[in-house]
């Protein structure tokens, strides 16, 4: 028979298809054996079980108690939105098998009992939040906040990260891109290193970021940030950014992500 005989060509094609099918089945078997889930919804395709050595996500709902943070024109306090988004974020991560720790779960500061002035209570609160972070040496620390500016035209989430720390920069970039792609497609803000004015992130010893979810000084954005559904969407976007970072940290622990 000649090489270009239709029967020969058909047999060759079937052989190649069989080889590809065998390889695909082997890949699926390997994924199942290693507890790696195939992506079904555009996600990263790996679950918490694939991360070697459980990494705890410490979620810090900014402010609380007598420290209300900033506020919108109608008096909605930042501390309440921070806590609501943080609680939703915790629930999402827990549902997917990730280990989390909440810095606060109610409306309070976490200062020492002997802190008897506003200044000392705020200082004690920050130091106690730092202590929680340091209890988990290899944690990912995510602090949730809302922004404010004197001009109401500004809007959009922005993520700040621990200075001179590549892992924190990568995490910030992952969360920023997730928020923009799913919620704020016109947002052109860039991630930035924290300055010394942001005590927790600037002095962090672990991978640490602060997520400013939006501007309470912008009335339209403030209305969104007060909305339960929008808060849930924000929490999902932040969670997706965290998961993407953690999965890529495991797959390529020494490599740099773009």
Residue, then its C-alpha position, 0 to 999 in steps of 0.5 A: x500500500x502507498x503511504x497516502x492511501x486513505x486507509x493508512x491515513x485513517x489508521x494513523x489518525x486513529x492511532x494519534x487520537x488513541x495516544x492523546x486520549x491515553x495521555x489525557x486519561x493519565x493526566x486526569x488520574x494524576x490530578x485526582x491522585x494528588x487531590x487537584x480539581x479540574x477548573x469548571x468555572x474559569x477558576x485557577x483549578x486547584x483547591x486548598x488541599x493542594x497547598x503544602x503546609x497549611x497557610x493561614x489567612x489572617x483577615x483584619x477588619x479595619x477600625x472598630x469600636x470607638x474608632x469608626x474610621x472614615x464615613x460616608x455623607x449619610x454617616x455610614x461608618x467605615x468600620x461596619x463595612x470593613x467588618x461585613x466584607x471581612x466576615x463574608x471573605x472569611x465564610x468564602x475561604x472557609x467554605x473552600x477549605x482554607x484556614x482563616x483567623x479573624x482579628x475581630x468578629x464584632x464592633x470593638x477595638x482590641x486594646x489592653x485593659x490598662x489603656x485609659x486614653x484614646x491615644x493609648x487605646x489606638x496604639x494598643x489596638x494596633x500592637x495587638x493586631x500585630x501580635x495576632x499576625x506574628x502568631x502565624x509566622x507564614x500567614x497571609x495578612x489581609x486588612x480590609x478598609x475603605x478610602x476617603x478623599x476631600x474631592x468626591x470624584x475619586x473612586x475605585x479599589x486600590x491595594x497597598x502592600x508591605x514595602x520591599x516584599x515581593x510576595x506581598x507585591x504579588x498578592x496585592x497585584x493578584x487581588x487588584x486584578x481580580x477586583x478590576x476584572x470582576x467588579x470595576x472594569x474602568x478602574x485604572x488604579x495601580x497597587x502601591x507600597x504602604x508608607x510608614x503611616x500604615x503601621x500594620x502593613x509597613x511593619x509586617x513580618x509576613x505577606x501583608x496587604x491592605x485592600x481599600x475597597x472603594x471611596x466612601x467620599x464618592x456617593x455613588x460608590x458609597x451606595x454600592x459599598x453599603x449594599x450587601x450583594x456588592x459587599x459579597x461580590x467584593x469579598x468573592x473578588x478578594x478571595x479569588x485574588x488570595x486563592x490565585x496567589x496561594x495556588x501559584x505560590x505552591x506551584x512555583x514557590x521560587x518564581x515570580x508572577x507577573 
